[in-house]
Amino acid sequence: MKTHNKIYFLTSYVEYLLERGIRSEEYYLGDASRFIRFLLANSTEEDVRRFIEESAVSGTYRQRLEKTLRRFFTFCSEHLAIECPQKTKKPDTRQLG
């Protein structure tokens, strides 16, 4: 089994299915998609924060990850009707007034 430095989950899964002779991946991808939707719909903002903290090895990557996840969550909301926990920038703690 070959591994890649960067694994793109769904692409890799389709390749895996095709390597095993499955020519109609519709059911497999549909079930995987439904499971991912379930996970997204049931994740919390704390889950997202923990993912970012554990994944980001630098401040720059953390900023990029926050930006790309915000866009991903917007896509999920607008196109898939999945309300994901929005990871927003830390709130301004300065007092207003």
C-alpha positions as CSV (number, residue, x, y, z in Angstrom):
1,M,0.0,0.0,0.0
2,K,1.5,3.3,-1.0
3,T,1.2,6.4,1.2
4,H,1.3,10.0,0.3
5,N,2.8,12.9,2.2
6,K,-0.5,14.8,1.6
7,I,-3.5,12.6,1.7
8,Y,-6.7,14.0,0.3
9,F,-9.3,11.9,2.0
10,L,-11.9,11.4,-0.6
11,T,-9.5,11.1,-3.5
12,S,-7.5,8.5,-1.7
13,Y,-10.7,6.6,-0.8
14,V,-11.8,6.5,-4.4
15,E,-8.4,5.2,-5.4
16,Y,-8.6,2.6,-2.7
17,L,-12.0,1.4,-4.0
18,L,-10.8,1.3,-7.6
19,E,-7.7,-0.6,-6.7
20,R,-9.9,-3.3,-5.1
21,G,-12.0,-3.6,-8.2
22,I,-15.0,-1.7,-7.2
23,R,-16.3,0.0,-10.3
24,S,-19.4,1.6,-8.9
25,E,-18.3,3.7,-5.9
26,E,-21.7,5.4,-5.5
27,Y,-22.8,3.5,-2.5
28,Y,-19.4,3.6,-0.8
29,L,-19.0,7.4,-1.3
30,G,-22.6,8.0,-0.4
31,D,-22.2,6.2,2.9
32,A,-18.9,7.8,3.6
33,S,-20.4,11.2,2.8
34,R,-23.4,10.6,5.1
35,F,-21.0,9.7,7.9
36,I,-18.9,12.8,7.4
37,R,-22.0,14.9,7.3
38,F,-23.1,13.3,10.6
39,L,-19.7,14.1,12.2
40,L,-19.8,17.7,11.0
41,A,-23.3,18.2,12.2
42,N,-22.4,16.8,15.6
43,S,-19.0,18.4,16.2
44,T,-18.7,21.3,18.6
45,E,-16.8,24.5,18.5
46,E,-14.5,22.9,21.1
47,D,-13.8,20.0,18.7
48,V,-12.8,22.5,16.0
49,R,-10.6,24.4,18.5
50,R,-8.9,21.2,19.6
51,F,-8.3,20.1,16.0
52,I,-6.7,23.5,15.2
53,E,-4.5,23.4,18.3
54,E,-3.4,19.9,17.6
55,S,-2.8,20.4,13.9
56,A,-1.3,23.8,13.6
57,V,2.5,23.6,14.0
58,S,3.0,27.3,13.5
59,G,1.1,30.5,13.8
60,T,1.0,31.0,10.1
61,Y,-0.4,27.5,9.5
62,R,-3.0,28.1,12.3
63,Q,-4.2,31.3,10.6
64,R,-4.5,29.5,7.3
65,L,-6.3,26.6,8.9
66,E,-8.8,28.9,10.6
67,K,-9.4,30.7,7.3
68,T,-9.9,27.5,5.2
69,L,-12.1,25.9,7.8
70,R,-14.3,29.0,8.0
71,R,-14.7,28.7,4.2
72,F,-15.4,25.0,4.4
73,F,-18.0,25.5,7.1
74,T,-19.7,28.2,5.0
75,F,-19.8,25.8,2.1
76,C,-21.3,23.1,4.4
77,S,-24.0,25.6,5.5
78,E,-24.8,27.1,2.1
79,H,-24.6,24.0,-0.1
80,L,-25.2,21.0,2.2
81,A,-27.6,22.4,4.8
82,I,-25.2,21.3,7.6
83,E,-24.8,23.8,10.4
84,C,-21.2,23.3,11.5
85,P,-19.6,25.0,14.5
86,Q,-18.1,28.2,13.2
87,K,-14.5,28.7,14.2
88,T,-14.2,32.4,14.5
89,K,-11.4,34.6,15.5
90,K,-11.0,35.1,19.2
91,P,-13.4,37.7,20.5
92,D,-12.1,41.1,21.3
93,T,-11.8,41.1,25.1
94,R,-11.4,44.9,25.3
95,Q,-14.3,46.6,26.9
96,L,-16.4,48.7,24.7
97,G,-17.5,52.1,25.8
